Amino acid sequence: MLPGAYDFARTAWFGGIAATGSALGHATVVSPAHGGGAVRQAQHALSDHVRSRLDGSPGAIAAAFASGDRGAIAADDDQAMRDAGLTHLLSISGLHVSAVVAATYLLAMSILALWPWLALRVRLPLVAAAAGALAGIAYTILTGAEVPTVRSCIGAVLFLVALALGRDPLSLRMVAVGALFVMVFWPEAVVGPSFQMSFGAVIAIVALHGAEPVRRFLALREETWVARLIRQLAMLLSTGVVIELALLPIGLFHFHRAGVYGALANVIAIPLTTFGSMPLIALGLLLDSIGAGAPAWWLAGKSLEGLLALAHWTAAQPGAVRFMPAMGNGTFALFLAGSLWLALWTGRVRLLGFAPIAVASVALAAVPTPDLLISGDGRNVGITVGHDRLVVLREGRSTFASDSLRELAGLDGDTVVIDDWPGARCTPDFCSIVLERGSAGHVILVGRGRDRVDEMALAAACERSDIVVSERWLPRSCRPRMLKADRTLLTRTGGLSVDLESRSVRTVSEDQGHHGWYRREELRPRYRRGGAPAVIPTAAT
């Protein structure tokens, strides 16, 4: 839609989706779907069972933990989880797979150790690792075997293999093997946020716990259990902060937003989920086989209500979410290079990684807020009129367009329709607005109708304007002083981001190249026949 926005075309290309469409009118079910196979039917049955035991969003979150089905979570709860930095808990990833594998491993070790004959003759860690691996694979298949889940399962299996071989499981070699496996089978995942955030978090954890000062801090010593608990909690908080800092540039690059209190919220949410909600859900499912799962489900519901309460409280704090304009690829590359240098090197030489991070931070702080955002079809336009206000051309039935405009502009304020903005002059077909940038005023003329326009009046209005935006083709007589973003131009460039002070324009096409998922056809303009010529507002000079 816009430069730096979510690229649905690329996702659809690698997902095998050839086309999308909309149905007009009501749909009639001729015959119900067959269910998609035994695994998919089991997934739906498990999700329905869990939601029958718990109502509302707690039941939907429990179903997401058990089966990967997160479609029934209420929109406000989902938004609160996102703003609090807890949305990663809702998608089956490393946390959930690790919890299942670890629980199976510990249970297998504990149960098998009760049989002395077996414990004296068989290496129980090998048997427990095999049981954990099978549980992780089964859980991955049951929850849909999405790429992030498969990636997490691979990492968990590698961890178990390292334990079975007596090697250090928390090593960058393990991370490298997991990343290589993903890149061989899903190379397109490398440029996606899921791959980058997953491996970024793991690399941050391994690098932090492999540092010599941290090893000394965590070394065993004679101390009271209170002091040991304080050290462990301090390390948990430090790990959360380091992960948040490592993922901050990735989140800003892909989503243009960052949660300020995510590290603190995760310190509570991750243990609550790992040691509270998920074991209680598993216990409830187990006890349901004998009809005694009600107490476990009640406790699971309370733990999930606590998780949602934490999310809403964190998201409601002042400044909980920060928006930033889209950063460039060069700035993002500097962040990644500095972070990888810090992780891969040891000793004082690793401190050199802070140099590119510092340069990238300065560049990020200097990213200007775009003055004008134009979607690829010309139907959605965002105009920055203040530090936190965005004037939009129209409010659609969906908030996707306005949210995308607001996030790409780096603004967290409300959007204002151009008709309601006092500085705009509008007719049914055109609106004009003056933007003061520096010592000059820039006149923006935006078309929003499809009626026939008198060419002489349009040419005169274009001559008085600096930028003209329209979703349809404009004649050659329309010659604004700076830019004419009509259908002819937008078909070639895609969405635009305009900075008036530097007179720079960023386009979608400049980042796409000649990839198969980005092919724009020349569209033949169509006009609404009949009707009087539209009236164009006189732009201020």
Beta strands, then each sheet from edge to edge (+ up, - down):
strand 1: 257-259
strand 2: 321-323
strand 3: 372-374
strand 4: 381-384
strand 5: 390-392
strand 6: 415-417
strand 7: 424-426
strand 8: 430-437
strand 9: 440-447
strand 10: 467-469
strand 11: 483-485
strand 12: 496-499
strand 13: 504-507
sheet 1: 1+ 2-
sheet 2: 6+ 5+ 4- 3+ 12- 13+
sheet 3: 7+ 8- 9+ 10+ 11+
end
